[in-house]
């Protein structure tokens, strides 16, 4: 029987800060993750290692499983059925837990829910040129909103629009292969906002919210529209890790 910790689409959102990961901690990662760290090197390697170590410790807490015993993978992309870039998933132990991870300048954001898709995105500074990117990714209405703002407000508006779009396409499971100009995310309104986009037979309507982690970080969370459960925010390293008194395990088929 499934134990439910996230009723009605509730979500937990965890923010992780930049940190160094020593060799002992790296042993918690899978062989594939450790290989990715070696290939990345430098700040990118440190960011990846810290995020995936935090991911494993947090998910292991929910599941009552040692972090190094988790098997993580991906489900099929809903658009092309390619498992290489589908939504992330816990392969073992069996669970209805869903999660999504984003990294930005050493910080990372993990969204966790149960039984329904979830998407998160985190940005600290634009990693791409807003002036070049906005015409390729924003709708005409979004562009008009952005260009109508004073110059000092355009950066914040760009990041709000970009994080919302990324959160939606990650919740859908297609990532940035999607045509972002088809997704209207209403940057002129504070969250929550309703966004319509999807790949049948999956959900096509999403509620976008913006967890508040201070003025220097821009975060977005996408949940299936109609989710009424709460969104709880945590800071990794400051708040206690989840403790699985009733592990979120699924009954074997």
Secondary structure, 3 states (H helix, E strand, C coil): CCCCCCHHHCEEEEEECCCCCCHHHHCCCCHHHHHHHHHHCHHHHHHHHHHHHHHHHHHHHHHCCCHHHCEEEECCCCCCCCCCCCCEEEEECCCCEEEEEEEECCEEEEEEEECCCEEEEEECCCCCCHHHHHHHHCCHHHHHHHHCCCHHHHHHHHHHHHHHHHHHHHHHCCHHHCCHHHCCCCCCCCCCEEEECCCCCCCCEEEEECCCCCCCCEEEEEEECCCCCCEEEEEECCECCCCCCCCCCCCCC
